[in-house]
Amino acid sequence: MTLANVLLTGASTHASSHLVNKLSKHPRQCNTYAISLAKSEEPTLHDLFEKTTFEALFLVLPQTRDAVARTKSLLDVAQQNQIKFVVMLSEMGCSEIQNDPLAQSYCEIERYLKGSRIPHTILRVAPLQENFLWFSDDFHRTIPTLSLPFSTGAHAPISAADVANVAAAILSNPRRHASRTYTLTGPDALTGVEICGRASQGLRRPVRFRNASGEEVRRKLIEEAKVSPAEAGLFAAISERIACRHFEVTTATVQDITHRPARSIDEFFAQNRTLFNKYTDEEGRRNDEIEEQHHLPSFDARYKGFDGNGLGRFAFSSKL
């Protein structure tokens, strides 16, 4: 059973935008509508459901202080209008993170959704690969340093496109996935040093890792990357769990549901090479000018040690 009219919240998020693109390829099977839950009051929601019959809801919590209240209002209106299915995007490990408001919001909405008896699937998602876009300015130098509070812990970041593909597959056959909670991860659990090694391969240039404090990264995200305080706080809280080795897990759920392997972090950096590789060398040449003048070989990045200050060291060998 394919659900025809799908309402999405969080349209500006990576997962929702990928899902819109995915579903829009089949306009005869599915119509997508998007709203900003952060700006929609309950009367607006009632008007929306009166004008359109929605079979399914892709639920992304808004990054606001009243996220729980707004999300509960939406679920109440959806239930009153006999919504057939909800796919909720939650955070992997949210139940383990104490004293973080956003993590607690995810847990509370999970419980509320289960108590509503609306048919649903919950997707507990590992940190997105797209989160590294927040740090793209750090790559705008000849040899960039990625500063993250991961210590020696590992995690398996996932592509937003894979999250969207899983959601689309669930919406195409909701009965099969009803009342299920899935954990979605990327294919490999990697330390910060290993992520930089994979970034080096994808970008075809060295990338160093420095272990930073959670507070340092939180401030950087808010002040420089313009990330909301709620998102920055959750990223710092999750990073602490990564550093404590609580996220060293991978699942095959993406492949099990979509029949395609999850995208690797190498692929993410390679696909976003143009964005990350905006830098100028010591002679004042832009990297695009350098690439026009020289054929840049790919290379292998091999880890050679871990300094006490958290700086990962790699030896690079060219592959012409």
VEXTOR-857469 format. One record per residue (C-alpha): residue in one letter; x, y, z. Coordinates in steps of 0.001 Angstrom, whole numbers, always signed. Example, Ala and Ser with C-alpha at 12.3 -4.5 7.8 and 13.67 -1.06 7.14 Angstrom:
SITE, A, +12300, -4500, +7800
SITE, S, +13670, -1060, +7140
***
This chain:
SITE, M, +0, +0, +0
SITE, T, +1494, +3345, -1062
SITE, L, +405, +6389, +938
SITE, A, -553, +9120, -1537
SITE, N, -471, +12431, +382
SITE, V, +2539, +12778, +2683
SITE, L, +3051, +15727, +5037
SITE, L, +6640, +16515, +6024
SITE, T, +7889, +18699, +8837
SITE, G, +11395, +20090, +9019
SITE, A, +11499, +20708, +5266
SITE, S, +14805, +22564, +5610
SITE, T, +16546, +19589, +7227
SITE, H, +18778, +17335, +5149
SITE, A, +16673, +14204, +5661
SITE, S, +13368, +15881, +4774
SITE, S, +14754, +17618, +1707
SITE, H, +16202, +14331, +441
SITE, L, +12860, +12629, +1077
SITE, V, +11017, +15328, -890
SITE, N, +13408, +14793, -3781
SITE, K, +12961, +11033, -3535
SITE, L, +9153, +11105, -3456
SITE, S, +8856, +13810, -6119
SITE, K, +10300, +11382, -8654
SITE, H, +7005, +9478, -8460
SITE, P, +4353, +12251, -8571
SITE, R, +1639, +9870, -9716
SITE, Q, +2128, +7712, -6631
SITE, C, +2785, +10330, -3974
SITE, N, +2164, +14029, -3338
SITE, T, +4384, +15724, -765
SITE, Y, +3504, +18745, +1360
SITE, A, +5853, +20490, +3761
SITE, I, +5269, +22747, +6758
SITE, S, +7458, +24478, +9305
SITE, L, +6293, +23075, +12612
SITE, A, +8279, +25789, +14384
SITE, K, +5973, +28422, +12830
SITE, S, +2652, +26552, +12652
SITE, E, +89, +27111, +15399
SITE, E, -2716, +24626, +16153
SITE, P, -5450, +26538, +14226
SITE, T, -3174, +26517, +11175
SITE, L, -2741, +22757, +11517
SITE, H, -6513, +22239, +11685
SITE, D, -6949, +24336, +8524
SITE, L, -4254, +22354, +6774
SITE, F, -5877, +18990, +7512
SITE, E, -9326, +20297, +6571
SITE, K, -8095, +21285, +3120
SITE, T, -6074, +18131, +2407
SITE, T, -6451, +14510, +3411
SITE, F, -3048, +13265, +4506
SITE, E, -2357, +9549, +4689
SITE, A, +1136, +9815, +6185
SITE, L, +3362, +12132, +8220
SITE, F, +7161, +12319, +8180
SITE, L, +7878, +13863, +11565
SITE, V, +10992, +15881, +12355
SITE, L, +10979, +17741, +15661
SITE, P, +11394, +21530, +15437
SITE, Q, +14458, +23059, +17063
SITE, T, +12455, +25245, +19449
SITE, R, +11979, +25423, +23210
SITE, D, +8363, +24349, +22833
SITE, A, +9184, +21487, +20441
SITE, V, +7335, +18906, +22541
SITE, A, +4133, +20952, +22791
SITE, R, +4138, +21766, +19070
SITE, T, +4785, +18161, +18083
SITE, K, +2075, +16819, +20388
SITE, S, -405, +19309, +18895
SITE, L, +440, +18087, +15409
SITE, L, +33, +14444, +16400
SITE, D, -3299, +15229, +18083
SITE, V, -4600, +16973, +14954
SITE, A, -3281, +14167, +12747
SITE, Q, -4995, +11555, +14901
SITE, Q, -8281, +13489, +14863
SITE, N, -8084, +13493, +11073
SITE, Q, -7397, +9750, +10963
SITE, I, -3814, +9824, +9742
SITE, K, -2851, +6340, +8620
SITE, F, +872, +6311, +9351
SITE, V, +3699, +8296, +10948
SITE, V, +7433, +7956, +10355
SITE, M, +9259, +9733, +13166
SITE, L, +12884, +10816, +12926
SITE, S, +14555, +10393, +16321
SITE, E, +18125, +10385, +17603
SITE, M, +20206, +7294, +18180
SITE, G, +21009, +7011, +21865
SITE, C, +18624, +9773, +22940
SITE, S, +17383, +7646, +25849
SITE, E, +20960, +7387, +27172
SITE, I, +21718, +11130, +27140
SITE, Q, +20894, +12731, +30464
SITE, N, +20218, +16421, +31131
SITE, D, +19939, +17435, +27471
SITE, P, +16592, +19089, +26631
SITE, L, +16528, +18067, +22963
SITE, A, +17363, +14423, +23713
SITE, Q, +14629, +14352, +26346
SITE, S, +12220, +15851, +23801
SITE, Y, +12861, +12962, +21414
SITE, C, +12203, +10427, +24158
SITE, E, +9001, +12146, +25254
SITE, I, +7608, +12306, +21705
SITE, E, +8504, +8659, +21110
SITE, R, +6438, +7721, +24166
SITE, Y, +3588, +10011, +23109
SITE, L, +3499, +8557, +19596
SITE, K, +3431, +5004, +20917
SITE, G, +643, +5921, +23328
SITE, S, -1442, +7500, +20561
SITE, R, -1857, +4139, +18825
SITE, I, -1268, +5765, +15442
SITE, P, +472, +3187, +13226
SITE, H, +4069, +4310, +13076
SITE, T, +7751, +3572, +12619
SITE, I, +10493, +5288, +14611
SITE, L, +13896, +5835, +13024
SITE, R, +16678, +6346, +15564
SITE, V, +19379, +7847, +13420
SITE, A, +23132, +8058, +13973
SITE, P, +24693, +11525, +13581
SITE, L, +24424, +12618, +9956
SITE, Q, +27417, +12846, +7644
SITE, E, +26012, +16237, +6642
SITE, N, +26898, +17536, +10122
SITE, F, +30464, +17864, +8848
SITE, L, +29225, +20632, +6551
SITE, W, +29057, +22766, +9708
SITE, F, +32864, +22582, +9811
SITE, S, +33511, +23244, +6107
SITE, D, +35184, +26597, +6852
SITE, D, +37919, +24683, +8688
SITE, F, +38809, +23067, +5354
SITE, H, +39474, +26369, +3596
SITE, R, +43216, +26133, +4142
SITE, T, +45953, +24082, +2542
SITE, I, +46052, +21421, +5283
SITE, P, +42847, +21646, +7331
SITE, T, +42388, +20494, +10909
SITE, L, +39044, +19053, +11969
SITE, S, +38515, +19780, +15674
SITE, L, +35897, +17526, +17275
SITE, P, +35278, +16257, +20839
SITE, F, +35445, +12548, +19945
SITE, S, +38641, +11603, +21800
SITE, T, +39357, +8010, +20650
SITE, G, +35693, +7003, +20477
SITE, A, +34086, +5849, +17245
SITE, H, +30691, +6177, +15573
SITE, A, +29136, +5416, +12190
SITE, P, +27768, +8645, +10647
SITE, I, +24958, +8119, +8140
SITE, S, +24020, +9904, +4932
SITE, A, +20769, +11896, +4980
SITE, A, +20011, +10390, +1575
SITE, D, +20058, +6908, +3120
SITE, V, +17680, +8050, +5868
SITE, A, +15338, +9391, +3187
SITE, N, +15562, +6155, +1184
SITE, V, +14634, +4130, +4270
SITE, A, +11687, +6436, +4994
SITE, A, +10495, +6204, +1372
SITE, A, +10692, +2403, +1473
SITE, I, +8668, +2342, +4709
SITE, L, +6021, +4661, +3258
SITE, S, +5704, +2404, +226
SITE, N, +4857, -571, +2477
SITE, P, +3892, +786, +5918
SITE, R, +2146, -2341, +7192
SITE, R, +5393, -4275, +7018
SITE, H, +7149, -1759, +9270
SITE, A, +4333, -774, +11652
SITE, S, +5243, -468, +15360
SITE, R, +8918, -993, +14595
SITE, T, +11852, +1051, +15882
SITE, Y, +14928, +959, +13668
SITE, T, +18459, +2157, +14370
SITE, L, +20118, +3570, +11260
SITE, T, +23900, +3947, +10966
SITE, G, +26529, +4291, +8308
SITE, P, +28596, +1284, +7231
SITE, D, +31689, +1855, +9392
SITE, A, +32330, +2884, +13000
SITE, L, +35218, +5354, +12764
SITE, T, +37277, +7390, +15224
SITE, G, +37903, +11070, +14567
SITE, V, +41342, +10234, +13207
SITE, E, +39886, +7603, +10884
SITE, I, +37186, +10020, +9695
SITE, C, +39921, +12481, +8761
SITE, G, +41725, +9693, +6922
SITE, R, +38569, +8951, +4938
SITE, A, +38082, +12692, +4341
SITE, S, +41640, +12807, +3002
SITE, Q, +40829, +10081, +510
SITE, G, +37572, +11706, -558
SITE, L, +39062, +15194, -898
SITE, R, +42459, +14052, -2243
SITE, R, +44355, +16184, +292
SITE, P, +45595, +15688, +3878
SITE, V, +43161, +16347, +6727
SITE, R, +44293, +16401, +10357
SITE, F, +42271, +15635, +13488
SITE, R, +42452, +17500, +16789
SITE, N, +40516, +16454, +19857
SITE, A, +38579, +19467, +21129
SITE, S, +36344, +20030, +24133
SITE, G, +32586, +19765, +23806
SITE, E, +32133, +23359, +24977
SITE, E, +34645, +24636, +22417
SITE, V, +32785, +22929, +19592
SITE, R, +29375, +23993, +20920
SITE, R, +30447, +27662, +20909
SITE, K, +31993, +27306, +17469
SITE, L, +28803, +25838, +16015
SITE, I, +26653, +28625, +17458
SITE, E, +28961, +31545, +16725
SITE, E, +30543, +30553, +13408
SITE, A, +28317, +27914, +11785
SITE, K, +25108, +29639, +13016
SITE, V, +23686, +26348, +14304
SITE, S, +20791, +26671, +16754
SITE, P, +21778, +26395, +20449
SITE, A, +19525, +23311, +20757
SITE, E, +21245, +21487, +17881
SITE, A, +24700, +22565, +19044
SITE, G, +23962, +21363, +22562
SITE, L, +22715, +17992, +21329
SITE, F, +25764, +17599, +19055
SITE, A, +28035, +18266, +22050
SITE, A, +26077, +15804, +24216
SITE, I, +26219, +13097, +21544
SITE, S, +29923, +13787, +21031
SITE, E, +30512, +13101, +24725
SITE, R, +28774, +9737, +24293
SITE, I, +30922, +9036, +21221
SITE, A, +34050, +9838, +23236
SITE, C, +32874, +7374, +25915
SITE, R, +32511, +4663, +23224
SITE, H, +28718, +4368, +23520
SITE, F, +28148, +4677, +19756
SITE, E, +30589, +2054, +18478
SITE, V, +27816, +126, +16778
SITE, T, +26787, -387, +13179
SITE, T, +23581, -1832, +11788
SITE, A, +22666, -3252, +8390
SITE, T, +19185, -1708, +8514
SITE, V, +19741, +570, +5512
SITE, Q, +20649, -2370, +3298
SITE, D, +17968, -4615, +4800
SITE, I, +15205, -2118, +3981
SITE, T, +16458, -437, +792
SITE, H, +18490, -3367, -599
SITE, R, +21407, -982, -1110
SITE, P, +24455, -583, +1129
SITE, A, +24722, +2564, +3218
SITE, R, +26917, +5301, +1760
SITE, S, +30400, +5631, +3241
SITE, I, +31915, +8803, +4672
SITE, D, +34471, +8679, +1839
SITE, E, +31640, +9084, -655
SITE, F, +30228, +12019, +1300
SITE, F, +33479, +13979, +1192
SITE, A, +34077, +13085, -2452
SITE, Q, +30574, +14243, -3421
SITE, N, +31113, +17537, -1565
SITE, R, +34697, +18035, -2707
SITE, T, +33965, +21405, -4339
SITE, L, +32591, +22832, -1086
SITE, F, +35330, +21488, +1181
SITE, N, +38212, +22235, -1199
SITE, K, +37805, +26015, -1360
SITE, Y, +41243, +27076, -176
SITE, T, +44289, +29114, -1216
SITE, D, +47865, +27815, -1061
SITE, E, +50983, +29640, +183
SITE, E, +51494, +31245, -3244
SITE, G, +47995, +32694, -3277
SITE, R, +46644, +30239, -5843
SITE, R, +43109, +28924, -5479
SITE, N, +42759, +25163, -5447
SITE, D, +40736, +25173, -8681
SITE, E, +43651, +26918, -10417
SITE, I, +46051, +24321, -9027
SITE, E, +43886, +21444, -10262
SITE, E, +43771, +22976, -13742
SITE, Q, +47585, +23125, -13887
SITE, H, +48359, +19747, -12335
SITE, H, +46837, +16316, -12369
SITE, L, +46156, +15559, -8707
SITE, P, +46751, +11875, -7945
SITE, S, +44648, +9985, -5452
SITE, F, +46456, +8542, -2455
SITE, D, +46237, +6102, +407
SITE, A, +46148, +7522, +3934
SITE, R, +47722, +5273, +6550
SITE, Y, +47513, +6078, +10258
SITE, K, +50932, +6323, +11915
SITE, G, +50149, +7195, +15503
SITE, F, +48213, +9361, +17920
SITE, D, +49841, +12341, +19629
SITE, G, +48960, +13294, +23177
SITE, N, +47302, +16492, +21957
SITE, G, +44851, +14509, +19826
SITE, L, +46517, +15264, +16484
SITE, G, +46235, +12323, +14110
SITE, R, +49229, +11707, +11886
SITE, F, +48987, +10109, +8450
SITE, A, +51542, +9039, +5858
SITE, F, +50342, +9543, +2301
SITE, S, +51376, +7502, -719
SITE, S, +50291, +8587, -4191
SITE, K, +48426, +6332, -6609
SITE, L, +49039, +7680, -10104
***
